[in-house]
Amino acid sequence: MKNKTEKRIRLKAKIRSKIKGTKERPRLSVFRSNKFIYAQVIDDTIGKTLAQASDIKMAKGKKSTKTERAKEVGKMIGQACLKAKIDKVVFDRNGFKYTGRIKLVADEARAGGLKF
């Protein structure tokens, strides 16, 4: 019996074998921990992060729920991508289920102008 983290890492490897970020369509990777949520846009051909957003500073500044902070991260990553002239991305959920905070980040990034 494998634990939850090992299952997620195995599923992540399976997803990453199919998803590649290119210059035209970089990869939007979302990572969720128990406290924070992180999003970054990566060009896998050169191995470089093009844009990033997280809720670490937001969590220390004011009281808000994790879902509210996930929405803010989605808006921030959408704005950062538009600044970097990126409008199309490939979404990488990083082995997490597409629900809850992961879905909120994706929805807000779409609302911010990203297409995936």
C-alpha positions in Angstrom: 0.0 0.0 0.0 1.4 3.4 -1.0 0.7 6.5 0.9 -1.0 9.6 -0.6 2.2 11.5 -1.5 3.7 8.5 -3.4 0.5 8.1 -5.4 0.5 11.8 -6.3 4.2 11.6 -7.4 3.5 8.6 -9.6 0.5 10.3 -11.2 2.6 13.4 -11.6 5.2 11.5 -13.6 2.5 10.0 -15.8 1.0 13.4 -16.5 4.5 15.0 -17.2 5.3 12.3 -19.7 2.5 13.6 -21.9 2.7 17.4 -21.2 5.5 19.5 -22.4 5.8 23.3 -22.3 7.1 25.0 -25.4 8.0 28.6 -26.2 4.6 29.0 -27.9 2.6 27.2 -25.2 4.5 27.1 -21.9 3.4 24.8 -19.0 1.3 26.3 -16.2 2.3 24.2 -13.2 0.3 24.4 -9.9 1.5 23.1 -6.6 -0.7 22.9 -3.5 0.6 22.4 0.0 -1.4 22.4 3.2 -0.7 26.1 3.8 0.1 27.7 0.5 -0.5 27.4 -3.3 2.1 28.2 -6.0 1.8 28.6 -9.7 4.5 29.0 -12.3 4.7 29.2 -16.1 7.6 27.1 -17.4 9.3 26.8 -20.8 10.5 23.2 -20.8 12.6 23.5 -23.9 15.1 25.8 -22.1 14.1 24.9 -18.6 13.2 28.4 -17.5 10.4 29.8 -15.4 8.7 32.7 -17.3 6.2 33.8 -14.6 5.3 32.8 -11.1 2.8 33.6 -8.3 2.2 32.4 -4.8 0.2 33.3 -1.7 3.0 33.3 0.8 3.0 37.1 1.3 -0.8 37.3 1.2 -1.1 34.8 4.0 1.0 36.9 6.3 -0.6 40.2 5.5 -4.3 39.7 6.1 -6.7 37.1 7.3 -8.3 35.2 4.4 -9.2 31.6 3.5 -7.1 29.3 1.4 -9.7 29.4 -1.4 -9.7 33.2 -1.5 -5.9 33.1 -1.7 -6.1 30.5 -4.5 -8.3 32.9 -6.5 -5.8 35.7 -6.0 -2.9 33.5 -7.2 -4.9 32.7 -10.3 -5.4 36.4 -11.0 -1.8 37.1 -10.3 -0.5 34.4 -12.6 -2.9 35.6 -15.4 -1.6 39.2 -15.1 2.1 38.0 -14.9 1.6 36.0 -18.1 0.0 38.9 -19.9 3.0 41.1 -18.9 5.3 38.4 -20.4 3.1 38.3 -23.6 1.9 34.8 -22.9 -1.7 34.0 -23.8 -1.8 30.2 -24.4 -0.5 27.7 -21.8 -0.7 24.0 -21.1 -2.2 23.3 -17.7 -0.3 20.9 -15.4 -2.2 20.0 -12.2 0.9 18.3 -10.9 -0.8 15.1 -9.8 -3.6 16.8 -7.8 -7.2 16.3 -8.5 -8.8 19.0 -10.6 -11.1 20.3 -7.9 -11.0 22.8 -5.1 -8.1 25.2 -5.0 -6.5 23.8 -8.2 -9.7 24.5 -10.1 -10.0 28.0 -8.7 -6.5 28.9 -9.8 -7.3 27.6 -13.3 -10.6 29.4 -13.5 -9.2 32.7 -12.4 -6.2 32.4 -14.8 -8.7 31.8 -17.6 -10.7 34.8 -16.5 -7.4 36.8 -16.5 -7.0 36.1 -20.2 -5.1 32.8 -20.4 -6.2 30.1 -22.8 -5.7 26.4 -22.1 
